[in-house]
Amino acid sequence: MYYFDWTIILVIPGLLLALWAQSRVSSAFNRYSSVYAGRGSTANAVARQMLDDHNLFDVEVQTVPGNLTDNYNPTNRTLYLSQSVYGSASIAAIGVAAHEAGHAIQHDTGYRPLMVRTFIYPAVRIGSTLAWPIFILGLILSLPALLKIGILAFSIAVFFSLVTLPVEFNASRRALAALSDGGYLSTEELSGAKKVLDAAALTYVASALSAALQLLRLILLSRRR
């Protein structure tokens, strides 16, 4: 006999917040991508200067295909800027590039949340992939042990999402401080960059909330057996 799984309702808040956050990111980035900094420095040049100011001469700045695919890879100590960001002098691009440079600075200074996130990342990749299959198999076979393993595996992914929040917020604070202190952006321009970074941060909040609600759903479902 089929029954209505009311726990599916728990997915809705995270999904709605994620959609809203993504909309805000696109809106803010598109708006400030057409507003150029008065100083005229390009995003890759700003990132390079931020790195050099912190003696991170060995960290490379490279371009990567895609839109908003910017990231810092601590494994090979390379800062990747998307094609829409790399050579742009827009406020949005400069803000994004400075943010990624902030991650490189975190790595160099041993910022603890980043170190924790990097350390657990391999386990998160495996756990997030296997959590649901293991859990569903536990439901089908009525095996509590598999249910617990699935919940534990997904718990690691939730922890990763939570640890990501201070990492991203701190990188944005470092970026805005560097852009202000270095005179890369005026006070008004800095406000625009902050709006872009705040919108991006909201996507991580949405991800953490969604993951936490999914974990709650798994726990509730396991108690039905």
PEGIKA-V105976 format. One record per pair of residues at least 12 apart in sequence whose ideal C-beta (glycine too) atoms are under 10 Angstrom apart, sorted by the first residue. I is the first residue (numbers start at 0). J is the second residue. D is the distance in whole Angstrom. If there is no record, write none. Layout:
# PEGIKA-V105976
I_J_D ; I_J_D
This chain:
# PEGIKA-V105976
2_223_10 ; 4_216_9 ; 4_219_10 ; 4_220_8 ; 4_223_9 ; 5_216_10 ; 5_219_9 ; 6_212_9 ; 6_213_10 ; 6_215_8 ; 6_216_5 ; 6_217_9 ; 6_218_9 ; 6_219_5 ; 6_220_6 ; 6_223_9 ; 7_216_8 ; 8_212_9 ; 8_216_9 ; 9_209_9 ; 9_211_9 ; 9_212_5 ; 9_213_7 ; 9_214_10 ; 9_215_6 ; 9_216_5 ; 9_217_10 ; 9_219_8 ; 10_209_7 ; 10_212_7 ; 10_213_7 ; 10_216_7 ; 11_209_10 ; 11_212_9 ; 12_205_9 ; 12_208_7 ; 12_209_8 ; 12_212_6 ; 13_205_6 ; 13_206_8 ; 13_207_9 ; 13_208_5 ; 13_209_3 ; 13_210_8 ; 13_211_8 ; 13_212_5 ; 13_213_7 ; 14_205_9 ; 14_208_10 ; 14_209_7 ; 14_212_9 ; 15_205_9 ; 15_209_10 ; 16_201_8 ; 16_202_9 ; 16_204_7 ; 16_205_4 ; 16_206_9 ; 16_207_10 ; 16_208_6 ; 16_209_7 ; 16_212_10 ; 17_201_9 ; 17_202_7 ; 17_204_10 ; 17_205_4 ; 17_206_7 ; 17_208_8 ; 17_209_6 ; 18_205_8 ; 19_201_8 ; 19_202_10 ; 19_205_8 ; 20_198_7 ; 20_199_9 ; 20_200_9 ; 20_201_4 ; 20_202_4 ; 20_203_8 ; 20_204_7 ; 20_205_4 ; 20_206_9 ; 20_208_10 ; 21_198_9 ; 21_199_10 ; 21_201_9 ; 21_202_6 ; 21_205_8 ; 22_198_9 ; 22_201_10 ; 23_194_9 ; 23_195_10 ; 23_197_8 ; 23_198_4 ; 23_199_9 ; 23_201_6 ; 23_202_8 ; 24_67_7 ; 24_195_8 ; 24_196_10 ; 24_197_10 ; 24_198_5 ; 24_199_5 ; 24_200_9 ; 24_201_7 ; 24_202_6 ; 25_66_10 ; 25_67_9 ; 25_198_9 ; 26_194_9 ; 26_195_10 ; 26_198_7 ; 27_91_7 ; 27_94_9 ; 27_191_8 ; 27_192_10 ; 27_193_10 ; 27_194_5 ; 27_195_5 ; 27_196_9 ; 27_197_8 ; 27_198_4 ; 27_199_8 ; 27_201_10 ; 28_66_9 ; 28_67_7 ; 28_83_8 ; 28_84_9 ; 28_89_9 ; 28_90_10 ; 28_91_5 ; 28_92_9 ; 28_94_9 ; 28_95_8 ; 28_194_10 ; 28_195_6 ; 28_198_8 ; 28_199_8 ; 29_91_8 ; 29_195_10 ; 30_89_10 ; 30_90_9 ; 30_91_8 ; 30_191_8 ; 30_194_8 ; 30_195_8 ; 30_198_10 ; 31_89_6 ; 31_90_4 ; 31_91_4 ; 31_92_8 ; 31_93_9 ; 31_94_7 ; 31_95_10 ; 31_188_9 ; 31_190_10 ; 31_191_5 ; 31_192_7 ; 31_194_7 ; 31_195_5 ; 31_198_10 ; 32_83_7 ; 32_84_9 ; 32_87_7 ; 32_89_5 ; 32_90_8 ; 32_91_5 ; 32_92_7 ; 32_95_10 ; 32_195_9 ; 33_89_7 ; 33_90_9 ; 33_91_9 ; 34_88_10 ; 34_89_6 ; 34_90_5 ; 34_91_8 ; 34_187_10 ; 34_188_8 ; 34_191_6 ; 34_192_10 ; 35_87_8 ; 35_88_5 ; 35_89_5 ; 35_90_7 ; 35_91_10 ; 35_92_9 ; 35_93_9 ; 35_188_9 ; 36_87_10 ; 36_88_6 ; 36_89_7 ; 36_90_6 ; 36_92_9 ; 36_93_6 ; 36_94_10 ; 36_178_9 ; 36_183_7 ; 36_184_6 ; 36_185_8 ; 36_188_6 ; 36_189_10 ; 36_191_9 ; 36_192_9 ; 37_88_10 ; 37_90_10 ; 37_183_10 ; 37_184_8 ; 37_185_6 ; 37_187_9 ; 37_188_7 ; 38_88_8 ; 38_93_9 ; 38_181_9 ; 38_182_7 ; 38_183_6 ; 38_184_7 ; 38_185_8 ; 38_188_9 ; 39_88_6 ; 39_183_10 ; 40_88_6 ; 40_93_7 ; 40_96_10 ; 40_178_10 ; 40_181_9 ; 40_182_10 ; 40_183_6 ; 40_184_9 ; 41_80_10 ; 41_84_9 ; 41_85_8 ; 41_86_5 ; 41_87_6 ; 41_88_5 ; 41_89_9 ; 41_92_8 ; 41_93_8 ; 41_96_9 ; 42_60_9 ; 42_69_9 ; 42_80_6 ; 42_81_10 ; 42_83_9 ; 42_84_5 ; 42_85_6 ; 42_86_7 ; 42_87_5 ; 42_88_7 ; 42_89_8 ; 42_90_10 ; 42_91_9 ; 42_92_4 ; 42_93_5 ; 42_94_8 ; 42_95_7 ; 42_96_4 ; 42_97_8 ; 42_99_9 ; 42_100_10 ; 42_183_10 ; 43_60_5 ; 43_61_9 ; 43_62_8 ; 43_78_9 ; 43_80_6 ; 43_84_8 ; 43_85_5 ; 43_86_6 ; 43_87_9 ; 43_92_9 ; 43_93_10 ; 43_96_7 ; 44_60_9 ; 44_85_10 ; 44_86_9 ; 44_88_9 ; 44_93_9 ; 44_96_9 ; 44_183_9 ; 45_60_10 ; 45_88_9 ; 45_92_9 ; 45_93_5 ; 45_94_9 ; 45_96_6 ; 45_97_6 ; 45_100_8 ; 45_174_9 ; 45_177_8 ; 45_178_7 ; 45_181_8 ; 45_183_5 ; 45_184_9 ; 46_58_9 ; 46_60_5 ; 46_69_10 ; 46_71_10 ; 46_78_6 ; 46_80_7 ; 46_84_9 ; 46_85_9 ; 46_92_10 ; 46_93_9 ; 46_95_9 ; 46_96_4 ; 46_97_7 ; 46_98_9 ; 46_99_7 ; 46_100_4 ; 46_101_10 ; 46_103_8 ; 46_174_10 ; 46_177_10 ; 47_59_9 ; 47_60_5 ; 47_78_9 ; 47_96_9 ; 47_100_8 ; 48_97_10 ; 48_100_9 ; 48_177_9 ; 48_181_7 ; 48_183_8 ; 49_78_10 ; 49_96_8 ; 49_97_6 ; 49_99_9 ; 49_100_4 ; 49_101_8 ; 49_103_8 ; 49_104_7 ; 49_173_9 ; 49_174_8 ; 49_177_5 ; 49_178_9 ; 49_181_7 ; 49_183_9 ; 50_76_10 ; 50_78_7 ; 50_99_10 ; 50_100_6 ; 50_103_6 ; 50_104_8 ; 50_107_9 ; 52_100_9 ; 52_104_9 ; 52_177_8 ; 52_180_9 ; 52_181_7 ; 53_100_8 ; 53_103_8 ; 53_104_5 ; 53_107_6 ; 53_108_8 ; 53_173_10 ; 53_177_9 ; 54_107_8 ; 55_76_8 ; 55_78_9 ; 55_100_8 ; 55_103_6 ; 55_104_7 ; 55_106_9 ; 55_107_6 ; 57_76_6 ; 57_77_10 ; 57_107_10 ; 58_71_8 ; 58_72_10 ; 58_73_10 ; 58_75_10 ; 58_76_5 ; 58_77_7 ; 58_78_6 ; 58_100_8 ; 58_103_5 ; 58_104_9 ; 58_106_9 ; 58_107_8 ; 59_72_10 ; 59_75_8 ; 59_76_7 ; 59_77_5 ; 59_78_7 ; 59_79_9 ; 60_77_8 ; 60_78_5 ; 60_79_8 ; 60_80_7 ; 60_85_8 ; 60_96_8 ; 60_99_9 ; 60_100_8 ; 60_103_9 ; 61_75_10 ; 61_77_6 ; 61_78_7 ; 61_79_6 ; 61_80_7 ; 61_85_8 ; 62_79_7 ; 62_80_6 ; 62_81_7 ; 62_82_6 ; 62_83_10 ; 62_84_8 ; 62_85_4 ; 62_86_8 ; 63_77_9 ; 63_78_10 ; 63_79_4 ; 63_80_7 ; 63_81_6 ; 63_82_8 ; 63_84_9 ; 63_85_8 ; 64_79_10 ; 64_81_8 ; 64_82_6 ; 65_79_10 ; 65_81_5 ; 65_82_7 ; 65_83_9 ; 66_81_6 ; 66_82_7 ; 66_83_5 ; 66_84_9 ; 67_81_6 ; 67_83_7 ; 67_84_8 ; 67_91_10 ; 67_95_8 ; 67_199_8 ; 68_80_9 ; 68_81_5 ; 68_82_9 ; 68_83_9 ; 68_84_9 ; 69_81_5 ; 69_83_9 ; 69_84_6 ; 69_85_9 ; 69_92_9 ; 69_95_5 ; 69_96_7 ; 69_98_8 ; 69_99_5 ; 69_102_10 ; 69_199_10 ; 70_99_7 ; 70_102_8 ; 71_98_9 ; 71_99_5 ; 71_100_8 ; 71_101_8 ; 71_102_4 ; 71_103_5 ; 71_104_9 ; 71_105_9 ; 71_106_7 ; 71_113_9 ; 71_170_9 ; 72_99_10 ; 72_102_9 ; 72_103_9 ; 72_106_10 ; 73_102_8 ; 73_103_8 ; 73_105_9 ; 73_106_5 ; 73_107_10 ; 73_113_7 ; 73_114_9 ; 73_116_9 ; 73_117_5 ; 73_120_9 ; 74_117_8 ; 74_120_10 ; 76_103_7 ; 76_106_7 ; 76_107_9 ; 77_103_9 ; 78_96_8 ; 78_99_5 ; 78_100_6 ; 78_102_8 ; 78_103_6 ; 79_99_8 ; 80_92_8 ; 80_95_8 ; 80_96_6 ; 80_99_7 ; 80_100_10 ; 81_95_8 ; 81_96_10 ; 81_99_10 ; 83_95_9 ; 84_96_6 ; 84_99_9 ; 89_188_10 ; 89_191_9 ; 89_192_10 ; 89_195_10 ; 90_178_9 ; 90_183_10 ; 90_184_7 ; 90_185_10 ; 90_187_9 ; 90_188_5 ; 90_189_8 ; 90_190_9 ; 90_191_4 ; 90_192_5 ; 90_193_10 ; 90_194_9 ; 90_195_7 ; 91_191_7 ; 91_192_7 ; 91_194_9 ; 91_195_5 ; 91_196_9 ; 91_198_10 ; 92_192_9 ; 92_195_9 ; 93_174_9 ; 93_178_7 ; 93_183_6 ; 93_184_7 ; 93_188_8 ; 93_189_10 ; 93_191_10 ; 93_192_6 ; 93_195_9 ; 94_171_8 ; 94_174_7 ; 94_175_8 ; 94_178_7 ; 94_183_10 ; 94_184_8 ; 94_188_9 ; 94_189_9 ; 94_191_8 ; 94_192_3 ; 94_193_8 ; 94_194_9 ; 94_195_5 ; 94_196_5 ; 94_197_10 ; 94_199_9 ; 95_174_9 ; 95_192_9 ; 95_195_7 ; 95_196_8 ; 95_199_8 ; 96_174_8 ; 96_178_10 ; 96_183_10 ; 97_170_9 ; 97_171_9 ; 97_173_8 ; 97_174_4 ; 97_175_8 ; 97_176_9 ; 97_177_6 ; 97_178_5 ; 97_181_9 ; 97_183_8 ; 97_184_9 ; 97_192_7 ; 97_196_9 ; 98_167_8 ; 98_170_5 ; 98_171_6 ; 98_172_10 ; 98_173_8 ; 98_174_4 ; 98_175_9 ; 98_177_10 ; 98_178_10 ; 98_192_9 ; 98_195_9 ; 98_196_6 ; 98_199_8 ; 98_200_9 ; 99_170_8 ; 99_174_8 ; 100_170_8 ; 100_173_8 ; 100_174_7 ; 100_177_7 ; 100_178_10 ; 101_166_10 ; 101_167_9 ; 101_169_7 ; 101_170_4 ; 101_171_7 ; 101_172_8 ; 101_173_4 ; 101_174_5 ; 101_175_9 ; 101_176_9 ; 101_177_7 ; 101_196_10 ; 102_166_7 ; 102_167_9 ; 102_169_9 ; 102_170_5 ; 102_173_9 ; 102_174_9 ; 103_170_9 ; 103_173_10 ; 104_169_10 ; 104_170_8 ; 104_173_6 ; 104_174_9 ; 104_177_8 ; 105_166_7 ; 105_169_7 ; 105_170_6 ; 105_173_7 ; 108_173_10 ; 110_165_9 ; 110_166_7 ; 110_169_7 ; 110_170_9 ; 110_173_9 ; 111_162_10 ; 111_165_9 ; 111_166_10 ; 112_161_10 ; 112_162_5 ; 112_163_8 ; 112_164_8 ; 112_165_5 ; 112_166_5 ; 112_167_9 ; 112_168_10 ; 112_169_7 ; 113_162_9 ; 113_163_9 ; 113_165_9 ; 113_166_5 ; 113_167_10 ; 113_169_8 ; 113_170_9 ; 114_162_10 ; 114_166_10 ; 115_158_9 ; 115_159_9 ; 115_162_5 ; 115_163_10 ; 115_165_10 ; 115_166_9 ; 116_158_9 ; 116_159_6 ; 116_160_10 ; 116_161_10 ; 116_162_5 ; 116_163_6 ; 116_165_9 ; 116_166_6 ; 116_167_10 ; 117_162_10 ; 117_166_9 ; 118_162_10 ; 119_155_7 ; 119_156_9 ; 119_158_7 ; 119_159_6 ; 119_162_8 ; 120_159_7 ; 122_152_9 ; 122_155_6 ; 122_156_9 ; 122_158_10 ; 122_159_9 ; 123_152_9 ; 123_155_6 ; 123_156_5 ; 123_157_10 ; 123_158_8 ; 123_159_4 ; 123_160_9 ; 123_162_10 ; 124_155_10 ; 124_156_9 ; 124_159_10 ; 125_152_8 ; 125_155_9 ; 125_156_10 ; 126_148_10 ; 126_149_9 ; 126_151_8 ; 126_152_4 ; 126_153_7 ; 126_154_8 ; 126_155_4 ; 126_156_6 ; 126_157_10 ; 126_158_10 ; 126_159_9 ; 127_152_8 ; 127_153_7 ; 127_155_8 ; 127_156_4 ; 127_157_10 ; 127_159_8 ; 127_160_10 ; 127_210_9 ; 128_152_9 ; 128_156_9 ; 129_148_9 ; 129_149_8 ; 129_152_6 ; 129_153_9 ; 130_148_9 ; 130_149_5 ; 130_150_8 ; 130_151_8 ; 130_152_4 ; 130_153_4 ; 130_154_9 ; 130_155_8 ; 130_156_7 ; 130_157_10 ; 130_213_9 ; 130_214_9 ; 130_217_8 ; 131_149_7 ; 131_152_9 ; 131_153_8 ; 131_213_9 ; 131_217_8 ; 132_145_10 ; 132_149_8 ; 132_152_10 ; 133_145_6 ; 133_146_8 ; 133_147_10 ; 133_148_5 ; 133_149_4 ; 133_150_9 ; 133_151_9 ; 133_152_6 ; 133_153_9 ; 134_146_6 ; 134_147_9 ; 134_148_8 ; 134_149_3 ; 134_150_7 ; 134_152_8 ; 134_153_7 ; 134_217_6 ; 134_220_8 ; 134_221_8 ; 135_149_8 ; 135_220_10 ; 136_148_10 ; 136_149_8 ; 137_149_6 ; 137_150_9 ; 137_220_10 ; 137_221_8 ; 137_224_8 ; 138_217_10 ; 138_220_7 ; 138_221_8 ; 138_223_9 ; 138_224_7 ; 141_224_6 ; 142_224_9 ; 143_221_8 ; 143_224_7 ; 145_221_10 ; 146_217_8 ; 146_218_9 ; 146_220_8 ; 146_221_4 ; 146_222_9 ; 146_224_7 ; 147_221_8 ; 149_217_7 ; 149_220_10 ; 149_221_8 ; 150_214_7 ; 150_217_5 ; 150_218_6 ; 150_220_9 ; 150_221_6 ; 152_217_10 ; 153_210_8 ; 153_213_7 ; 153_214_6 ; 153_216_10 ; 153_217_6 ; 153_218_10 ; 154_210_9 ; 154_211_10 ; 154_214_6 ; 154_217_9 ; 154_218_10 ; 156_206_10 ; 156_210_6 ; 156_213_9 ; 156_214_8 ; 157_207_8 ; 157_209_10 ; 157_210_5 ; 157_211_6 ; 157_212_10 ; 157_213_8 ; 157_214_5 ; 157_215_10 ; 157_217_10 ; 158_207_10 ; 158_210_9 ; 158_214_10 ; 159_206_10 ; 159_207_9 ; 159_210_8 ; 160_203_7 ; 160_204_9 ; 160_205_10 ; 160_206_5 ; 160_207_4 ; 160_208_9 ; 160_209_8 ; 160_210_4 ; 160_211_8 ; 160_214_10 ; 161_203_10 ; 161_206_10 ; 161_207_6 ; 161_210_8 ; 161_211_8 ; 162_207_9 ; 163_203_6 ; 163_204_10 ; 163_206_8 ; 163_207_7 ; 163_210_10 ; 164_200_8 ; 164_203_6 ; 164_204_7 ; 164_206_9 ; 164_207_6 ; 166_203_9 ; 167_196_9 ; 167_199_8 ; 167_200_5 ; 167_202_9 ; 167_203_5 ; 167_204_9 ; 168_196_9 ; 168_197_10 ; 168_200_6 ; 168_203_8 ; 168_204_10 ; 170_196_9 ; 170_200_9 ; 171_192_9 ; 171_193_8 ; 171_195_9 ; 171_196_4 ; 171_197_8 ; 171_199_8 ; 171_200_6 ; 172_193_10 ; 172_196_9 ; 174_192_8 ; 174_193_9 ; 174_196_7 ; 175_189_6 ; 175_190_10 ; 175_192_7 ; 175_193_6 ; 175_196_7 ; 175_197_10 ; 176_189_10 ; 178_192_6 ; 178_193_9 ; 179_192_10
